[in-house]
Amino acid sequence: MTAPDLTAPDTLATAIARFVAGLTLDSLPPDVVEKARVCLLNGYGIALGGHDTPYAPVARAAALALHGERSDGATMLGDNTSGRSRRTSVPGAALAGSALFHGRAQEDTCGAAHIGAVLIPLLTALVEAGDGPVERLLPALVAGYEAGGLLENAFSPLTTPAGLRASPLYGTLAAAAGAAYLLGLPEDRIAAALANAASFTGGILQSFDDGTDEWRYQVGVAAVNGLTAARLAAAGSVSAPRAFEGRTGFVRAFARTGCDPVELAARLGRDWSIHRVTFKPYPVCAFNQTPVTAALALREEVAGRAIRSVTVRMNPFETGYAGMDSKGTFASISGTLMSIPFCIALTLLRGVPTMETMTRYDDGAVNALVERVALVPDEGVRRLCCAIEVVLEDGTALTRRQDMTTDDFSLPWEAVSALVRRIGDETGVPADAYDRIERFARALPGAAIDDVLEAFGRLPDHPHQASVSLVKGVGNG
């Protein structure tokens, strides 16, 4: 695809809107289209494997309280009892669906933001409700990743250390762009949707420090806010043209800096954000994927010998993220999946992290080793990399430098298929559910949304009620 001329002195909202409005499936580069298909496969596949996590039932109960059960609207994916899944409004279905997609914390990651868990449930609900044709789904997905990813890449190094969570902050922008495209809004209304989203966005990181669940629902709220932004634009809202670069706009307010709209806009269609999207082999924070990979290799060298101490060196951006340096006491998976010391101690002693071992908060050996893990911020270690030294009780020192990039976690179709099916084997998902989502993602634009609905209809039955969270009290972070 030839990048459009975005060098005119437009506002950033206008430039992004022009780019989004001009997207077509035929004009997108083949590798971008393929990555979008893989993102769909991963999103649906991880959500299927998260059917037994407790967050979606909470979100479903909230969605029904807000919007009620209705015959039109959209299905709350995974809401199965005796083959029946309830339906609610599109915003309600998006709120509930995002909690399901986020349940295992194995959704995709675009920089520091989980944009797929925001976009995919929302766009699915819109298509099912007849608010946009399935033929526009893939370019709508790309539109969301590119709009949200552009701002995330430029400003998350400033907003994240300030305590703002990237997923809702930039995911709301992504949702507005994706929804506006799917709804077929013209360029000026897409710009208005983006400007509205800039006013409606936010989200903090404190739940990671406290080991609580708000972050599970932030992605659904971002989807709803982004859809609201697009619906208001469609209805004729008058929206700030300089919502991003203005004196009191998005960038100044959240990143405390300025921005060059022309320079940022020039990246669109050139530096594709969707190529930065990575997938998670393990149910831990994205920043813990590399340390776990390194610890698995060191576990083979340790070979069951007693460990005296562990030193971990990582980039300060990652070690400074909320919850990453926590040593407990842990009482929720929201605490353990974030903690670098816990994830490394667990991996060294128990092997590949699973949802079961991540919620075993009373494992005395793991908790004791957590206390002997020293986390060192090191500017010399690039993001997504780590250096670990394990000192055994006999004084032997074992070291592992794990240098990884987004390319290492940007898995192809075959690897993602194997990953989600492995999780399905662990959680009792029938194989034909994965056959259906693969068929859907491959057949686009000539696909039927019924394949997705039927895939989730194959999940084991669950009571139509909110269940108890994977929390025993609240962790002290």
Steps between C-alpha positions, in 0.01 A plus 500: 500500500631846411498725806267797451638855492460606860755783493239776472459713813202301625420423858605155615139386530434601140814327374422175681141518378610542140726198533227289662234601249727400211567146621372216285573133521634494144741788556647374827839327476459120504716467814276749683189305401662173611596651836142619547375145438748365756390764751140380457603138544697580814226721644220251451723204592621649828142600587379143442772375735401759760140377534557382857655822629275697737513850351258465208212390728548816705501713185193317364309571819594867475407513131156352569443739789588792273337390175274203571454178305360556152417304190687735271847639567785253537598180677702501820768258381565205730174547692392139465235305688339206323612637166346842559694825505323819601499813286519860604580834339813538289673706773401239758630216284827688447539560874439134579704368207809704581512352851492153345777585252708646787429217744823304459717809448625331182344742252715674242721797584575806286788665683355541849134480392266202458311640204361170373306441822333837444438479126409141418201456736366842400526447126356149533196633686446775242514252212261258672253781569506603135666835570779434253569241229737214569686598183629809684618311808867450408566860388307625805731293718804645324357851540476451875850359540648780290317790668554376854845362428626826350433691822609212725836472327562873523386570854472187720863543617374819666145407599574158652757621758245766598261222610274492194423157356559482126218253420206727589685823419586407141242223463216753516651677199538167322137409573376833365698459178399137448134560578485814284648310206269201542199733523605657170540854634649760266839657565374804692291281731794264562702805606217599734491146643874514570466842662214373716704198602789724603257664744355174631816299559715420807580219743748456786741225605432482874309170480827325412664629817199399710443165327137577411286454190419843355750451218300200378208730424689805373519355150122457482439852627747624235300316233174653620651849520647466152166386360327787678749739340417361155123502556510862615704593194251323275220697667675829425712586804714815469842379613831673568711501180823527701399236755846344488752779448308793655621698800278296731459198271576131538879519468549794736254362753623143515862505377591851621681576177434633153456317172561561134181399315674492162782275623260263673261484206787419265545169682154378397519245222878490540571370851212257543410466868338163441846360429594587860220280633636205697343188649556343842610139543438513877216637722716775647553870428651583160809633676544163674502288183875543446599442867291183502666385177844559656402333826380189316845466341672556835272243666659234280845604622393520862379140471329497838796636701435741787497868407656764727407816309383639167585836344293632210598798287236660279423832338377764748180552298402142582631479856321826579162382369238459772522166680815377323724525809248356744605218733157445653336387717297390197130433512396537136619407155490872424799522733690187397483547124649848531777418748839433341636334819198270524499399134871422506487311832199299383663414167832398652328269749184380323563543127264656247252734677136392482181654633506235773852568621456878465212481751678276751573784741606274790790322324759540775803419285402748231420774750832447677692528172305813406663672798845412363438648153667839455359718222748751354393777258769521231500752215744271318230234459259573218127463541377142450843373611644385831814368668461248784764360737414203720741424784468147638558408863837348407611837358460409133378796293281438196427789264261554214472804275171490310493755217162503329306736276140529388593271210551213747142538625340591167393143438375375162162338446623145563664588832195693623273214399715257700507740797125551527425133441745405777314730736173348381628153584574622853157660546267255328420689180390273212737499205225591256459837674849586378419360157215749478698809599780401265250459217349840579832688511625333182176552305477875558365703331273217387439365850190452713490636856299189592827305498625714790172474691488124450861463613422668832176303519713185514649600837412303814191620684543758775231634735349835402643677803808682615748264662756552772819667376840335515564717805525409866489840659706775340873478441716763664694562180 
